[in-house]
């Protein structure tokens, strides 16, 4: 659940502004294959991770710039970014990359802090941090308010463009962290990874109470949605349900969750 947990956290911040980020899956693929490639070429692991996180933030910044500056639809902008970044992944490498550095898996993928996996500790630590950001900082409260009534927030003198820009950078950051963590856990990075990850993230947010279109959302509700979706995935796998049917099921979950919260 770690990969989806990180993606869902960034997706929640974007959804709370009334937007959506379809580019998180390709960012996972790009940062995952980049960290594997740099590690294989001999770069120390932590600088490689830092570069990949900056790449994720940069992609989010591009999304946020076009959405906030030119008032383009988030769906269109992030859909364009999805295709562009997916192409860049294959430009970087069209074959899987397996790092030779043993620290690549030992630090994140196979590392433990006591009985707890390092990757799970990182994910769980991110949730209270984002909760504090959204509920105890001016930018976080502005992001929440923008989804409810953007014009009112603008008239109140709050910089709407900057906060929307910031929301997409946060989403890119968590997508980059998810890509690095996933590549480390698997010990190999494939350019095809990440397809459909955005659907899982949106589903977890909606299950957790986020309102598509903005105006509502809960950090710990999203964590519960991630957990519920993880249990559903595991049960479907245990019953040998094919992945195609799992995607259908997740789509229906989103539809039912949205219908349940519709305004009467």
Backbone as CSV, one residue per row, in Angstrom:
resi,resn,N_x,N_y,N_z,CA_x,CA_y,CA_z,C_x,C_y,C_z
1,UNK,0.813,-1.228,0.000,0.000,0.000,0.000,0.841,1.270,0.000
2,UNK,2.165,1.146,0.135,3.012,2.327,0.291,2.950,3.230,-0.932
3,UNK,3.072,2.643,-2.122,3.070,3.453,-3.342,1.762,4.216,-3.479
4,UNK,0.649,3.525,-3.333,-0.642,4.191,-3.447,-0.866,5.163,-2.296
5,UNK,-0.338,4.846,-1.129,-0.489,5.747,0.002,0.171,7.093,-0.234
6,UNK,1.359,7.081,-0.832,2.052,8.333,-1.129,1.373,9.092,-2.263
7,UNK,0.990,8.358,-3.311,0.306,9.007,-4.439,-1.024,9.623,-4.000
8,UNK,-1.760,8.921,-3.170,-3.074,9.403,-2.726,-2.943,10.656,-1.875
9,UNK,-1.865,10.749,-1.116,-1.663,11.920,-0.267,-1.448,13.174,-1.125
10,UNK,-0.613,13.048,-2.159,-0.430,14.166,-3.071,-1.683,14.466,-3.868
11,UNK,-2.376,13.419,-4.292,-3.612,13.599,-5.055,-4.667,14.315,-4.221
12,UNK,-4.732,14.032,-2.941,-5.708,14.680,-2.068,-5.513,16.187,-2.055
13,UNK,-4.266,16.624,-1.941,-3.982,18.062,-1.894,-4.468,18.735,-3.176
14,UNK,-4.254,18.082,-4.323,-4.698,18.634,-5.603,-6.223,18.639,-5.690
15,UNK,-6.852,17.550,-5.291,-8.308,17.462,-5.351,-8.960,18.528,-4.483
16,UNK,-8.335,18.850,-3.361,-8.906,19.858,-2.468,-8.925,21.247,-3.106
17,UNK,-8.082,21.473,-4.116,-8.130,22.747,-4.841,-9.177,22.730,-5.948
18,UNK,-9.807,21.589,-6.164,-10.760,21.452,-7.255,-10.131,20.919,-8.517
19,UNK,-8.888,20.442,-8.437,-8.182,19.926,-9.601,-8.023,18.423,-9.568
20,UNK,-7.163,17.934,-10.438,-6.856,16.511,-10.506,-5.490,16.372,-11.178
21,UNK,-4.769,15.323,-10.853,-3.427,15.118,-11.406,-3.341,13.720,-12.009
22,UNK,-3.405,13.658,-13.342,-3.330,12.382,-14.044,-1.895,11.960,-14.353
23,UNK,-0.926,12.800,-14.011,0.461,12.528,-14.395,1.252,11.768,-13.342
24,UNK,0.618,11.379,-12.238,1.375,10.761,-11.147,1.965,9.401,-11.546
25,UNK,1.244,8.627,-12.374,1.758,7.329,-12.797,3.048,7.446,-13.595
26,UNK,3.091,8.280,-14.643,4.343,8.474,-15.375,5.472,9.050,-14.522
27,UNK,5.146,9.906,-13.547,6.195,10.424,-12.656,6.801,9.280,-11.855
28,UNK,5.970,8.345,-11.398,6.478,7.157,-10.708,7.441,6.397,-11.597
29,UNK,7.052,6.194,-12.862,7.908,5.462,-13.794,9.211,6.206,-14.049
30,UNK,9.129,7.533,-14.265,10.317,8.317,-14.587,11.301,8.360,-13.425
31,UNK,10.816,8.677,-12.239,11.713,8.772,-11.087,12.259,7.398,-10.700
32,UNK,11.446,6.356,-10.866,11.911,5.011,-10.546,13.033,4.565,-11.459
33,UNK,12.879,4.806,-12.751,13.899,4.346,-13.691,15.129,5.249,-13.637
34,UNK,14.940,6.524,-13.272,16.082,7.416,-13.130,16.933,7.051,-11.925
35,UNK,16.294,6.782,-10.786,17.077,6.439,-9.598,17.799,5.110,-9.792
36,UNK,17.159,4.177,-10.503,17.817,2.901,-10.790,18.991,3.105,-11.746
37,UNK,18.787,3.927,-12.765,19.849,4.167,-13.731,21.032,4.890,-13.117
38,UNK,20.770,5.932,-12.314,21.866,6.668,-11.680,22.606,5.802,-10.673
39,UNK,21.864,4.971,-9.947,22.503,4.065,-8.998,23.377,3.042,-9.723
40,UNK,22.903,2.544,-10.855,23.682,1.585,-11.638,24.953,2.210,-12.189
41,UNK,24.883,3.513,-12.512,26.050,4.220,-13.058,27.051,4.642,-11.988
42,UNK,26.752,4.340,-10.735,27.711,4.598,-9.668,27.431,5.812,-8.812
43,UNK,26.331,6.531,-9.057,26.011,7.684,-8.216,25.566,7.205,-6.845
44,UNK,26.014,7.848,-5.776,25.535,7.488,-4.433,24.016,7.577,-4.360
45,UNK,23.442,6.733,-3.519,21.989,6.578,-3.518,21.256,7.851,-3.103
46,UNK,21.714,8.518,-2.059,20.958,9.655,-1.547,20.954,10.846,-2.504
47,UNK,22.073,11.183,-3.148,21.975,12.227,-4.184,21.051,11.827,-5.330
48,UNK,21.057,10.546,-5.694,20.165,10.079,-6.762,18.708,10.241,-6.353
49,UNK,18.404,9.908,-5.098,17.034,10.073,-4.598,16.640,11.544,-4.602
50,UNK,17.549,12.414,-4.163,17.257,13.848,-4.121,16.972,14.388,-5.520
51,UNK,17.765,13.972,-6.498,17.539,14.423,-7.881,16.165,13.987,-8.361
52,UNK,15.782,12.755,-8.056,14.479,12.240,-8.502,13.329,12.982,-7.832
53,UNK,13.488,13.329,-6.565,12.450,14.109,-5.888,12.315,15.496,-6.529
54,UNK,13.447,16.076,-6.912,13.411,17.372,-7.596,12.754,17.255,-8.964
55,UNK,12.971,16.120,-9.635,12.307,15.885,-10.924,10.794,15.825,-10.730
56,UNK,10.344,15.107,-9.705,8.911,15.037,-9.414,8.330,16.405,-9.114
57,UNK,9.041,17.197,-8.299,8.579,18.543,-7.985,8.520,19.398,-9.249
58,UNK,9.510,19.233,-10.136,9.558,20.024,-11.369,8.379,19.730,-12.281
59,UNK,8.027,18.446,-12.401,6.867,18.087,-13.226,5.595,18.678,-12.618
60,UNK,5.475,18.581,-11.290,4.331,19.188,-10.623,4.295,20.700,-10.823
61,UNK,5.476,21.325,-10.824,5.545,22.771,-11.034,5.085,23.150,-12.438
62,UNK,5.422,22.323,-13.419,4.970,22.572,-14.788,3.442,22.499,-14.857
63,UNK,2.882,21.456,-14.245,1.420,21.350,-14.202,0.804,22.576,-13.517
64,UNK,1.342,22.913,-12.357,0.793,24.021,-11.594,0.919,25.353,-12.314
65,UNK,2.011,25.546,-13.044,2.208,26.802,-13.769,1.136,27.001,-14.828
66,UNK,0.916,25.995,-15.660,-0.058,26.148,-16.729,-1.487,26.238,-16.199
67,UNK,-1.753,25.519,-15.114,-3.107,25.538,-14.550,-3.391,26.862,-13.846
68,UNK,-2.437,27.343,-13.054,-2.663,28.563,-12.281,-2.463,29.822,-13.111
69,UNK,-1.454,29.819,-13.971,-1.145,31.038,-14.730,-2.117,31.262,-15.876
70,UNK,-2.455,30.210,-16.615,-3.296,30.356,-17.796,-4.721,29.858,-17.585
71,UNK,-5.020,29.377,-16.355,-6.364,28.918,-16.007,-6.849,27.807,-16.955
72,UNK,-5.935,26.907,-17.308,-6.302,25.758,-18.125,-6.916,24.683,-17.251
73,UNK,-7.716,23.820,-17.865,-8.348,22.737,-17.119,-7.294,21.745,-16.625
74,UNK,-7.293,21.413,-15.332,-6.305,20.460,-14.806,-6.326,19.127,-15.527
75,UNK,-7.509,18.678,-15.924,-7.594,17.389,-16.624,-6.775,17.423,-17.914
76,UNK,-6.904,18.494,-18.685,-6.216,18.608,-19.971,-4.714,18.743,-19.772
77,UNK,-4.309,19.605,-18.844,-2.883,19.845,-18.618,-2.183,18.573,-18.150
78,UNK,-2.761,17.904,-17.162,-2.103,16.708,-16.626,-2.203,15.525,-17.581
79,UNK,-3.231,15.519,-18.426,-3.305,14.490,-19.460,-2.168,14.677,-20.465
80,UNK,-1.893,15.935,-20.836,-0.775,16.219,-21.737,0.549,15.840,-21.079
81,UNK,0.676,16.155,-19.795,1.897,15.798,-19.073,2.057,14.287,-18.979
82,UNK,0.939,13.589,-18.803,0.969,12.127,-18.745,1.647,11.552,-19.983
83,UNK,1.194,11.986,-21.161,1.775,11.467,-22.389,3.221,11.880,-22.572
84,UNK,3.538,13.130,-22.215,4.899,13.636,-22.380,5.892,12.895,-21.487
85,UNK,5.547,12.759,-20.218,6.457,12.095,-19.275,6.590,10.617,-19.595
86,UNK,5.501,9.998,-20.021,5.589,8.582,-20.408,6.561,8.404,-21.570
87,UNK,6.548,9.337,-22.518,7.503,9.283,-23.612,8.933,9.482,-23.132
88,UNK,9.131,10.416,-22.178,10.468,10.660,-21.647,11.025,9.440,-20.928
89,UNK,10.145,8.673,-20.292,10.593,7.448,-19.619,11.261,6.518,-20.618
90,UNK,10.638,6.332,-21.784,11.189,5.424,-22.789,12.395,6.030,-23.498
91,UNK,12.471,7.368,-23.517,13.685,8.001,-24.039,14.864,7.700,-23.124
92,UNK,14.610,7.749,-21.815,15.665,7.454,-20.842,16.107,6.004,-20.941
93,UNK,15.161,5.095,-20.992,15.485,3.672,-21.136,14.230,2.920,-21.554
94,UNK,14.354,2.128,-22.603,13.216,1.323,-23.043,13.318,-0.121,-22.563
95,UNK,14.286,-0.388,-21.680,14.437,-1.712,-21.096,14.514,-1.574,-19.577
96,UNK,14.165,-2.613,-18.836,14.281,-2.549,-17.378,15.728,-2.333,-16.936
97,UNK,15.892,-1.650,-15.815,17.213,-1.377,-15.253,17.304,-2.018,-13.880
98,UNK,18.367,-2.785,-13.675,18.604,-3.419,-12.386,19.892,-2.866,-11.789
99,UNK,19.825,-2.089,-10.726,21.039,-1.531,-10.121,21.905,-2.621,-9.498
100,UNK,23.207,-2.384,-9.505,24.143,-3.338,-8.903,24.488,-2.961,-7.466
101,UNK,24.154,-1.750,-7.061,24.456,-1.288,-5.703,23.536,-1.993,-4.708
102,UNK,24.090,-2.759,-3.758,23.230,-3.462,-2.791,22.443,-2.517,-1.895
103,UNK,22.934,-1.292,-1.731,22.211,-0.326,-0.891,20.907,0.121,-1.528
104,UNK,20.757,-0.113,-2.831,19.554,0.344,-3.521,18.302,-0.282,-2.920
105,UNK,18.373,-1.561,-2.595,17.228,-2.221,-1.963,17.298,-2.144,-0.455
106,UNK,18.503,-2.174,0.113,18.638,-2.274,1.560,18.123,-1.044,2.291
107,UNK,18.233,0.132,1.667,17.882,1.359,2.373,16.373,1.527,2.494
108,UNK,15.650,1.422,1.374,14.208,1.644,1.383,13.417,0.355,1.218
109,UNK,13.720,-0.393,0.163,12.885,-1.537,-0.198,12.895,-2.666,0.804
110,UNK,14.099,-3.004,1.305,14.205,-4.150,2.211,14.626,-3.741,3.611
111,UNK,14.731,-2.425,3.856,15.159,-1.954,5.166,14.049,-2.009,6.199
112,UNK,14.432,-2.168,7.465,13.466,-2.226,8.565,13.932,-1.330,9.701
113,UNK,12.975,-0.700,10.356,13.200,-0.005,11.617,12.476,-0.808,12.677
114,UNK,13.217,-1.633,13.393,12.576,-2.601,14.286,11.782,-3.586,13.451
115,UNK,10.496,-3.793,13.783,9.682,-4.720,12.988,8.995,-4.064,11.787
116,UNK,9.223,-2.765,11.576,8.469,-2.032,10.557,9.327,-1.743,9.331
117,UNK,8.802,-1.988,8.139,9.532,-1.646,6.913,9.771,-0.145,6.823
118,UNK,10.944,0.241,6.344,11.295,1.655,6.238,10.298,2.395,5.344
119,UNK,9.933,1.760,4.236,9.021,2.423,3.292,7.668,2.711,3.940
120,UNK,7.180,1.777,4.755,5.900,1.997,5.429,6.005,3.101,6.479
121,UNK,7.138,3.160,7.172,7.348,4.215,8.170,7.365,5.580,7.502
122,UNK,8.040,5.664,6.345,8.094,6.929,5.604,6.692,7.364,5.189
123,UNK,5.914,6.410,4.653,4.562,6.755,4.217,3.706,7.226,5.388
124,UNK,3.734,6.489,6.478,2.900,6.845,7.626,3.334,8.167,8.241
125,UNK,4.624,8.477,8.187,5.114,9.741,8.731,4.641,10.926,7.890
126,UNK,4.420,10.694,6.601,3.999,11.784,5.718,2.582,12.254,6.021
127,UNK,1.730,11.369,6.516,0.330,11.742,6.724,0.137,12.796,7.812
128,UNK,0.724,12.650,8.996,0.569,13.741,9.977,1.236,15.036,9.532
129,UNK,2.310,14.936,8.737,2.961,16.148,8.227,2.011,16.913,7.312
130,UNK,1.364,16.188,6.393,0.422,16.845,5.482,-0.811,17.334,6.243
131,UNK,-1.255,16.566,7.232,-2.381,17.024,8.061,-2.040,18.357,8.720
132,UNK,-0.838,18.459,9.272,-0.406,19.708,9.909,-0.361,20.833,8.880
133,UNK,0.152,20.530,7.694,0.234,21.551,6.636,-1.142,22.066,6.258
134,UNK,-2.099,21.165,6.068,-3.433,21.569,5.608,-4.248,22.258,6.693
135,UNK,-3.989,21.919,7.933,-4.834,22.432,9.011,-4.193,23.498,9.886
136,UNK,-2.878,23.653,9.816,-2.203,24.573,10.730,-1.330,25.608,10.021
137,UNK,-1.358,25.636,8.700,-0.589,26.644,7.970,-1.529,27.450,7.070
138,UNK,-1.123,28.679,6.776,-1.973,29.545,5.960,-2.131,28.996,4.545
139,UNK,-1.051,28.446,3.970,-1.143,27.881,2.618,-2.051,26.668,2.591
140,UNK,-1.948,25.823,3.613,-2.797,24.643,3.670,-4.264,24.988,3.781
141,UNK,-4.586,25.958,4.628,-5.983,26.377,4.767,-6.482,27.058,3.496
142,UNK,-5.568,27.760,2.813,-5.955,28.396,1.554,-6.264,27.355,0.487
143,UNK,-5.463,26.293,0.437,-5.704,25.207,-0.523,-7.080,24.596,-0.285
144,UNK,-7.413,24.393,0.972,-8.727,23.839,1.302,-9.840,24.800,0.889
145,UNK,-9.630,26.090,1.134,-10.665,27.077,0.828,-10.840,27.286,-0.673
146,UNK,-9.766,27.158,-1.440,-9.837,27.377,-2.883,-10.827,26.419,-3.527
147,UNK,-10.822,25.170,-3.087,-11.748,24.196,-3.649,-13.194,24.518,-3.347
148,UNK,-13.445,25.206,-2.229,-14.814,25.555,-1.869,-15.330,26.755,-2.637
149,UNK,-14.507,27.801,-2.721,-14.930,29.017,-3.434,-13.671,29.809,-3.787
150,UNK,-13.167,29.569,-4.985,-11.919,30.206,-5.404,-12.039,31.721,-5.465
151,UNK,-13.161,32.224,-5.954,-13.330,33.673,-6.098,-13.346,34.363,-4.743
152,UNK,-13.991,33.741,-3.763,-14.021,34.324,-2.420,-12.626,34.377,-1.825
153,UNK,-11.837,33.353,-2.060,-10.463,33.326,-1.562,-9.648,34.431,-2.223
154,UNK,-9.844,34.647,-3.513,-9.122,35.701,-4.228,-9.521,37.077,-3.693
155,UNK,-10.809,37.280,-3.457,-11.278,38.562,-2.945,-10.796,38.818,-1.525
156,UNK,-10.472,37.748,-0.811,-9.942,37.894,0.549,-8.465,38.285,0.550
157,UNK,-7.875,38.405,-0.625,-6.484,38.843,-0.732,-5.462,37.733,-0.698
158,UNK,-5.909,36.489,-0.842,-4.995,35.341,-0.819,-4.502,35.065,-2.236
159,UNK,-3.232,34.734,-2.361,-2.628,34.454,-3.661,-3.069,33.073,-4.141
160,UNK,-4.127,33.023,-4.917,-4.692,31.751,-5.376,-3.726,31.033,-6.310
161,UNK,-3.095,31.775,-7.211,-2.194,31.160,-8.183,-1.053,30.424,-7.496
162,UNK,-0.465,31.069,-6.493,0.657,30.438,-5.798,0.225,29.169,-5.083
163,UNK,-0.915,29.174,-4.446,-1.348,28.000,-3.685,-1.731,26.833,-4.590
164,UNK,-2.327,27.118,-5.747,-2.586,26.048,-6.711,-1.270,25.493,-7.238
165,UNK,-0.340,26.381,-7.553,1.001,25.993,-7.993,1.657,25.091,-6.942
166,UNK,1.558,25.471,-5.681,2.145,24.701,-4.585,1.506,23.325,-4.472
167,UNK,0.187,23.237,-4.644,-0.516,21.953,-4.528,0.006,20.944,-5.547
168,UNK,0.240,21.384,-6.766,0.724,20.462,-7.796,2.190,20.083,-7.568
169,UNK,2.968,20.991,-6.999,4.340,20.629,-6.650,4.356,19.565,-5.559
170,UNK,3.441,19.686,-4.596,3.355,18.673,-3.534,2.977,17.325,-4.125
171,UNK,2.038,17.320,-5.063,1.658,16.070,-5.721,2.840,15.458,-6.469
172,UNK,3.605,16.291,-7.173,4.786,15.795,-7.872,5.829,15.250,-6.923
173,UNK,5.992,15.908,-5.776,6.950,15.432,-4.775,6.600,14.033,-4.284
174,UNK,5.332,13.820,-3.936,4.935,12.511,-3.421,4.963,11.445,-4.509
175,UNK,4.672,11.837,-5.758,4.779,10.878,-6.857,6.233,10.470,-7.072
176,UNK,7.153,11.444,-6.965,8.568,11.120,-7.079,9.032,10.207,-5.957
177,UNK,8.588,10.486,-4.738,8.946,9.630,-3.603,8.380,8.233,-3.776
178,UNK,7.160,8.138,-4.302,6.548,6.828,-4.550,7.335,6.052,-5.596
179,UNK,7.817,6.726,-6.651,8.596,6.055,-7.684,9.895,5.515,-7.152
180,UNK,10.585,6.316,-6.349,11.855,5.871,-5.754,11.623,4.685,-4.827
181,UNK,10.591,4.780,-4.000,10.293,3.709,-3.044,9.918,2.408,-3.754
182,UNK,9.100,2.508,-4.796,8.683,1.312,-5.531,9.866,0.645,-6.213
183,UNK,10.728,1.428,-6.853,11.899,0.854,-7.513,12.821,0.182,-6.505
184,UNK,12.969,0.794,-5.338,13.821,0.210,-4.304,13.229,-1.085,-3.772
185,UNK,11.922,-1.121,-3.610,11.283,-2.330,-3.082,11.405,-3.495,-4.058
186,UNK,11.234,-3.217,-5.354,11.292,-4.277,-6.356,12.723,-4.668,-6.710
187,UNK,13.658,-3.727,-6.522,15.038,-4.005,-6.909,15.269,-3.925,-8.402
188,UNK,14.286,-3.452,-9.136,14.374,-3.302,-10.578,13.361,-2.247,-10.991
189,UNK,13.664,-1.522,-12.056,12.734,-0.495,-12.529,12.402,-0.745,-13.987
190,UNK,11.103,-0.748,-14.296,10.651,-0.975,-15.658,9.974,0.286,-16.189
191,UNK,10.193,0.614,-17.459,9.585,1.827,-18.014,8.061,1.767,-18.103
192,UNK,7.499,0.570,-18.064,6.046,0.431,-18.199,5.301,0.559,-16.879
193,UNK,6.021,0.697,-15.767,5.363,0.736,-14.465,4.568,2.031,-14.316
194,UNK,3.551,2.008,-13.484,2.795,3.215,-13.166,1.499,3.386,-13.929
195,UNK,1.241,2.520,-14.908,0.003,2.647,-15.684,-1.198,2.385,-14.783
196,UNK,-2.127,3.322,-14.737,-3.328,3.160,-13.933,-3.175,3.536,-12.477
197,UNK,-1.981,3.970,-12.059,-1.781,4.321,-10.654,-2.646,5.515,-10.247
198,UNK,-2.902,6.421,-11.211,-3.714,7.586,-10.881,-5.137,7.185,-10.508
199,UNK,-5.645,6.106,-11.117,-6.990,5.631,-10.791,-7.048,5.138,-9.354
200,UNK,-6.023,4.417,-8.921,-5.977,3.934,-7.541,-5.932,5.095,-6.554
201,UNK,-5.132,6.115,-6.887,-5.001,7.257,-5.987,-6.318,8.019,-5.872
202,UNK,-6.971,8.236,-6.999,-8.268,8.936,-6.975,-9.288,8.117,-6.191
203,UNK,-9.294,6.806,-6.415,-10.239,5.937,-5.709,-10.031,6.000,-4.203
204,UNK,-8.771,5.976,-3.759,-8.493,6.028,-2.323,-8.962,7.348,-1.723
205,UNK,-8.728,8.454,-2.446,-9.163,9.764,-1.947,-10.678,9.830,-1.833
206,UNK,-11.377,9.348,-2.865,-12.839,9.405,-2.872,-13.415,8.507,-1.786
207,UNK,-12.870,7.303,-1.639,-13.319,6.407,-0.573,-13.125,7.065,0.784
208,UNK,-12.023,7.817,0.925,-11.719,8.479,2.191,-12.493,9.755,2.443
209,UNK,-13.371,10.150,1.517,-14.237,11.296,1.755,-13.908,12.542,0.968
210,UNK,-12.903,12.501,0.090,-12.585,13.681,-0.712,-13.699,13.952,-1.714
211,UNK,-13.951,15.232,-1.960,-14.997,15.647,-2.888,-14.343,16.038,-4.198
212,UNK,-14.614,15.287,-5.255,-14.082,15.644,-6.560,-14.681,16.980,-6.984
213,UNK,-13.836,17.904,-7.347,-14.281,19.260,-7.634,-13.921,20.218,-6.524
214,UNK,-13.368,19.699,-5.426,-12.905,20.535,-4.339,-13.946,20.769,-3.278
215,UNK,-13.492,21.331,-2.165,-14.413,21.680,-1.096,-14.482,20.690,0.040
216,UNK,-13.696,19.635,0.005,-13.729,18.670,1.099,-12.686,17.596,0.925
217,UNK,-12.212,17.082,2.034,-11.212,16.029,1.995,-10.579,15.850,3.358
218,UNK,-10.134,14.650,3.633,-9.547,14.336,4.936,-8.271,13.536,4.741
219,UNK,-7.204,13.958,5.409,-5.925,13.260,5.300,-6.040,11.842,5.845
220,UNK,-6.560,11.702,7.046,-6.637,10.377,7.643,-7.786,9.563,7.057
221,UNK,-8.787,10.234,6.502,-9.793,9.519,5.734,-9.179,8.910,4.489
222,UNK,-8.266,9.646,3.852,-7.556,9.117,2.688,-6.711,7.919,3.072
223,UNK,-6.054,7.985,4.228,-5.275,6.830,4.700,-6.173,5.615,4.884
224,UNK,-7.380,5.840,5.429,-8.334,4.740,5.565,-8.755,4.221,4.196
225,UNK,-8.922,5.137,3.229,-9.255,4.713,1.872,-8.154,3.888,1.245
226,UNK,-6.904,4.277,1.490,-5.762,3.500,0.994,-5.778,2.096,1.597
227,UNK,-6.035,2.035,2.906,-6.086,0.732,3.562,-7.219,-0.130,3.037
228,UNK,-8.405,0.473,2.852,-9.555,-0.282,2.337,-9.279,-0.789,0.929
229,UNK,-8.685,0.075,0.103,-8.387,-0.336,-1.270,-7.323,-1.426,-1.291
230,UNK,-6.354,-1.337,-0.371,-5.331,-2.381,-0.285,-5.921,-3.733,0.102
231,UNK,-6.864,-3.705,1.049,-7.529,-4.958,1.442,-8.338,-5.528,0.281
232,UNK,-9.048,-4.644,-0.445,-9.836,-5.101,-1.600,-8.928,-5.720,-2.659
233,UNK,-7.815,-5.054,-2.951,-6.862,-5.588,-3.932,-6.349,-6.958,-3.514
234,UNK,-6.027,-7.075,-2.234,-5.480,-8.338,-1.745,-6.512,-9.457,-1.846
235,UNK,-7.759,-9.154,-1.490,-8.809,-10.161,-1.581,-9.044,-10.589,-3.034
236,UNK,-9.047,-9.609,-3.941,-9.244,-9.941,-5.354,-8.103,-10.808,-5.876
237,UNK,-6.883,-10.516,-5.423,-5.743,-11.345,-5.833,-5.832,-12.750,-5.255
238,UNK,-6.270,-12.835,-3.998,-6.393,-14.155,-3.370,-7.438,-15.016,-4.073
239,UNK,-8.460,-14.370,-4.619,-9.494,-15.096,-5.352,-9.179,-15.193,-6.845
240,UNK,-7.930,-14.837,-7.206,-7.448,-14.977,-8.586,-8.309,-14.215,-9.597
241,UNK,-8.773,-13.033,-9.182,-9.524,-12.177,-10.096,-8.524,-11.481,-11.017
242,UNK,-8.756,-11.537,-12.322,-7.833,-10.935,-13.266,-7.771,-9.418,-13.094
243,UNK,-6.613,-8.852,-13.443,-6.384,-7.424,-13.227,-7.369,-6.566,-14.005
244,UNK,-7.841,-7.035,-15.148,-8.796,-6.264,-15.942,-10.100,-6.069,-15.173
245,UNK,-10.543,-7.126,-14.510,-11.766,-7.019,-13.718,-11.544,-6.154,-12.475
246,UNK,-10.325,-6.166,-11.957,-10.019,-5.312,-10.816,-10.149,-3.838,-11.186
247,UNK,-9.708,-3.465,-12.390,-9.845,-2.086,-12.839,-11.318,-1.695,-12.972
248,UNK,-12.128,-2.618,-13.482,-13.569,-2.359,-13.579,-14.154,-2.125,-12.197
249,UNK,-13.745,-2.948,-11.250,-14.252,-2.850,-9.891,-13.863,-1.514,-9.256
250,UNK,-12.625,-1.068,-9.485,-12.175,0.204,-8.920,-12.942,1.376,-9.532
251,UNK,-13.206,1.291,-10.832,-14.004,2.332,-11.472,-15.384,2.427,-10.873
252,UNK,-15.997,1.276,-10.596,-17.322,1.263,-9.976,-17.278,1.817,-8.555
253,UNK,-16.172,1.561,-7.852,-16.031,2.098,-6.496,-16.064,3.617,-6.524
254,UNK,-15.321,4.211,-7.470,-15.309,5.673,-7.589,-16.707,6.200,-7.888
255,UNK,-17.407,5.552,-8.820,-18.746,5.993,-9.203,-19.705,5.928,-8.024
256,UNK,-19.676,4.826,-7.286,-20.570,4.669,-6.144,-20.252,5.686,-5.058
257,UNK,-18.941,5.911,-4.807,-18.546,6.864,-3.768,-18.983,8.279,-4.124
258,UNK,-18.855,8.657,-5.390,-19.286,9.990,-5.831,-20.795,10.130,-5.717
259,UNK,-21.518,9.091,-6.121,-22.992,9.118,-6.025,-23.449,9.228,-4.570
260,UNK,-22.718,8.580,-3.685,-23.111,8.609,-2.280,-22.958,9.996,-1.661
261,UNK,-22.088,10.818,-2.246,-21.849,12.157,-1.692,-22.438,13.259,-2.553
262,UNK,-23.301,12.909,-3.479,-23.877,13.926,-4.342,-24.798,14.839,-3.533
263,UNK,-24.903,16.055,-3.999,-25.792,17.026,-3.331,-27.224,16.769,-3.768
264,UNK,-28.088,16.618,-2.812,-29.492,16.311,-3.121,-30.271,17.602,-3.371
